[in-house]
Structures are given as C-alpha cells and as structure tokens.
Amino acid sequence: MSSENYPRFLMAAVMGYPVMHSRSPMLHNYWFKRYATAGTYVPLLIEPGKLGPALRALHPLGFSGCNLTIPHKQDAMMIVDEADEVARAIGAISCVVVRPDGSLLGTNNDCYGYIESILEAVPDWRADAGPITVIGAGGGARAVIYGLIQKGAKDIRLVNRNRARAEALALQFGGPVKVAGWDDRNAALAECVMLVNTTSQGMQGMPALDLSLDRLPTNALVSDIIYIPKETPLLAAARARGNRTVNGLGMLLHQARPAWRAWFGREVEVTAELRAMMEASI
C-alpha cells in the first residue's frame, strides 16, 4: 500500500547553528494550532559542513521542507537540486521545499517578508519616493536590496565597513545601487526617505550601530531587520527625533507565509494575536 493511503503528519523545521534562539517554531506551531492541522515545526541544530546530509534526510523522514538560518543560507545554494530566480539573485536560500520525488527546491522569502513588513506598517510606502540608505552588505542586505529594487527603488546608497564587499554587491545588482564609504555614512543620510540597518549592530549582546542621524530628514522611515530587542538603539534614537520606525519582527512573520504555501498548500494569516504572542516572547 502506498504512503498516499495513510494520513500524514505535516513536518517542517529550521536548521541553524545555533538555532534554539529562533522564534520560527513558535510562529509555525501557532499556525498548526490555529488551522487545526496535524503537524509540527522543530529546530534542528546542524553543524557547518553537515547541511548536505541533513537536507537529503528531509524527504525520507517525511518533512515538507525547512527554513535555513545562520550559517547555512549560502552553503545551501550548492546543495539543492534547483534554486529559483529569487534565490539566485540574492545568492542565498532561506527556504527549502521538498518535492514529491525527493528533489530539493531552494528559494528566498526574506525579501518578500521585508517588503510586506514595511507595507504593513506604512501602507502608502513607495520605494521610488527618494534615496534609500542601506547599512551592511551581508545576506540581509542582499534580500532587502533585491526587494527594494523589485519595488522600483531608483537610488540606493550602500554603506558597509568593508567597502570591497559593498562594491561586489553593487556590481551584482547594478543600476540604482551606489556605494558610499564608511567614513561618509552620516553624510549619506542627507535627503534620504528611508534608512535600513541590515547588520547585527544593535542586536541583543552586540554594540549599537555607530551612526549619527543628524543629517537624516525627520520624515524618513527608519527600518531595522533586527527583532531582538524589539527596539534597537538605532530605532530608539530615530523615534526620539520623530522618525517613523519599523523593527524586524514583521519580516520574520511575513516571510513564513509563502513557506506555508509552498510546503503545505495553505494560505496563512499574520494575526494581531500572533504578533502579540511573538512580541511577548522577546
């Protein structure tokens, strides 16, 4: 008798190293409960170098897919059977889908999650309203910049301590992305309509981002992809001078929606109850 004749317990996971800090299990298990669906989402501690066997084990174990977090997002590009256009453009995979034949499809939902989080907070936001400064040139920056360009951004000022890394990213994306030197980071904020921090500076246990907001217009939107703590020193400083702010929690919540669609064929909703539960855990 084929396995299709048996009821299926749905499973997905997040793979990382470390991984127990992740709020993804809380998020996905909320949806299993809300939609009365038999299944679970678990954290899997996968050491660097062991991602290949771990991903290949998903199909025989009955998993529909997984999310990837540090340090696996770029390594997965060389492991999956197919990376879609978004993952290839960003150069990193945040979500793996296990197909019925066991093959692995990699995609990246971080850009979708980021843009949705901004539109949720500021429904009339437009990426082409003026210059946008992005701090950082890692995986988070790649997802944010890809999303901004898809939404029509025409002037992105990219700032990173390691200029060569920023130049490489600008060369890859081209067009609207121009690099500003680290010493010019404060001046780069002049006339901007939006500032985005994609670095780990300001995260719990990390030093605050070394940036003065004096040149940033007070009507600019300030966004940080960090969600622990809920308000980074950057966002606190921005709020104190009158800027609108958006933290990284919405990005986490919204990137999970297309994952459910791909894994389980179900549309899920980011509810006020879910957001409140997640915020209370931080």
Secondary structure, DSSP 8 states (H G I E B T S, - for coil): --GGGS---EEEEEEESS-TT-SHHHHHHHHHHHTT--EEEEEEE--TT-HHHHHHTHHHHT--EEEE-TTSTTGGGGTSSEE-HHHHHHT--SEEEE-TTS-EEEE--HHHHHHHHHHHH-TT--TTSS-EEEE--SHHHHHHHHHHHHTT---EEEE-SSHHHHHHHHHHH-TTEEEE-GGGTTGGGTT-SEEEE-SSTTSTTS-------TTS-TTSEEEES--SSSS-HHHHHHHHTT-EEE-SHHHHHHHHHHHHHHHHS------HHHHHHHHHT-
